[in-house]
């Protein structure tokens, strides 16, 4: 039951740091790179002027029809200051869901017995009994993230954020999670690689907007863990090459302090990362795609006979493939595996289908104002020393609705099913997202 409590906590808590959903690239951006809308090459965080403009009028209802036209006209001026030197933004998220594991109720059983020797009734206190109930439904401020980017020259940009919700919700943090990130970009030229240094998240495949993804979890009977820490942030540096429109490549070296919290690595060794992404042009009119892979290695690098990693290494590898039709649907596929030598292996997979039911032409409802999605996830873990295997499946059904500009409503229903445990866990959640 203790394991179940921890596992439900990991599955139900959503992201404390949110990112743009990757299907937007398929549905509205013709498969363009994340840097078309975000300062971060991988996506998420502060939005560029173009990214801000692409969502600043997404609305199911025209604000002027509610007498709010002047307010939103003011908000839709710009997200920059000082002639574009400063770019700013904000994400706020609140969620209502079932948090944590089953709640425990203490019951003391008082019973009586007849004492023949003293000819009296004696009250006997039996040992405490614990009754497990359902996880408690609660509210949570998930995110209060102000972003800022300062670009005094074309070749230099400083960016960062701090999530103040981290200080508010102290009981709902993940192991190794950090509430802030900051970095410096050096871009010597449009056709040349750029350098990013600071305290930030390495490129880790598809960047989703929540932390409930089963592909990032470790399924197991006696423990609950993560493949990588949520909001995985470390001191490091990476070189990015994005000069070719259909190609993106990144290599980097990072510290392992937060990764070591998962007990998978020693802080003695650095982590090395590599990511390759492909963004081909439309092959068939109206259809677009992007795909790629990622790998991380952490361990002792040896060079005695050749270059290789020594014993007790930890590796994480990822493949993603995304395809869809513009303004209609997207299909996101992702595989993530990991291996701790002679200790543990994971092989996780997901498929998410997003459908955009409306468009601007037929019925006058802006298509970008509403989406429905369904996700299938499968997690598989092998604990090598214990010679045991565990698997679980998660089904997620939800919608994302923008009733007004800068406001998102996300109802969601989840079903979690472990192969080695009878029964299923099911719960709904409601999230409100304010962004700028």
Secondary structure, DSSP 8 states (H G I E B T S, - for coil): -HHHHHHHHHHH---SS----THHHHHTSTT--GGGTBSSTTS-SSB-HHHHHHHTT--SS-GGGGT-HHHHHHHTS-SEETTTTEEEEEEEEEEEEEESS--EEEE--EEEEEETTTTEEEEEE---EEEE---EEEEEEEEEEEEEEEEEETTEEEEEEEETHHHH-TTS--TT--SEEEEEEEE--TTS-EEEEEEE----SS--S-S--GGGEE--SS--EESS-TT--EEEEEEEE--STTEEEEEEEE--TTGGGGTSS-TTS-EEEEEEEE----SSTTEEEEEEEEEEEES-EE-SSSSEE-TT-EEEEEEEEEEEETTTEEEEEEEEEEEETTTEEEEEEEEEEEE----TTTSS--GGGEEEEEEEEEEEEEETTTTEEEEEEEEEEEEEEEEETTEEEEEEEEEEEETTSSSEEEEEEEEEEEE-
